[in-house]
Amino acid sequence: MTEKIKISDYLDPLQRFGRTGRVHSVFDRSFNVMIGQQLVNINNYRNYLTGFGVFLPDALFEQVLPLIEVGNRVQVREHGLTFYSTK
């Protein structure tokens, strides 16, 4: 069975916090994005989803994390996030 992206009910719709954001902080298995005044945790913990969080499956998280740096711009779209990186 393929794991799917999970998003907290408190974040739906994500665009209500704003249309752009920035990477706030980066950790080994998660990172935070500040959208407007809302901090959103994006993580790779299978059994843990914060109230304002998004779970990414292993393969997707491993593709994204090397490109994430504090300060990177994030565009909020209706059905996803676009990360802009210098890498």
N, C-alpha and C positions, 0 to 999 in steps of 0.2 A: 504494500500500500504506500502510495506517495504522500508525503506530508504536505500540508497546505499552509499558506500564510494565514495567520490568525490576527485579528485586530480587536482590541477592546471595544465593547459597546459604547463606552464613554467618548470614543473618538469618532463616532459616526454621526454626521459626515466630518471628515478631517478638515475640509476647507473652511469650516466655520471659524477656525482659529486664525486663518490667514491664507494667503496664496504663496507666500515665500517664507523661508526660514533659513536657519544656519545650523551646522553641526555644532553642538554645545560642548560635548565631552565624548571621549572614546575609551573603551575598556576592552579586555580580552574577548568577552563574549556578548558585548552589547555596546551601544552608543546612544547618545541622546541628541535629539534635534529640538531646537527652540522654534516654535511656530507661533508668531504673535507673542503672547505671554504664557503659552502652554508648552511645557517640557514633555516631549514624547520619547519614550524608551523603546528602542528597536533592539531586540535580543534574539538569542539562539538557545534559550533554555526551554526544552520541550514541555515541561510541566509547570511553567511559570509565565504568567502573563500579567504585567502590572495593570493597574486601573487605567492608565494612559499609555498603553504599550502595544507593540506589534511584534509578533513572533515570525521569524524567517527560518525556513528549513535549512539544514546544514549546507547543501550545495549552493543555494542562493546567498546565504550569509557569507560563505567563504569567497564568493565572487565579489561581493560588495565591500567587505571590511578592508581589504588592502587599499581601496580607493578613498576611504573616508579619512578626512583630516579635520581637526577643529577649525571652524571658520568657513568650511565649504558651504556654498550656497545650495539650498534645497528648494525646488519648486514643487508646490502641492497641486496635484491634478485630481480630477474627479475620481479616478480609479488607481491612483498610485503616486509615488514620489519620484522626482528626477533629481539625482545628485550631480552636482557639477564639481569636477575635481581637476587639479593640476597634474595628477599622475596619469 
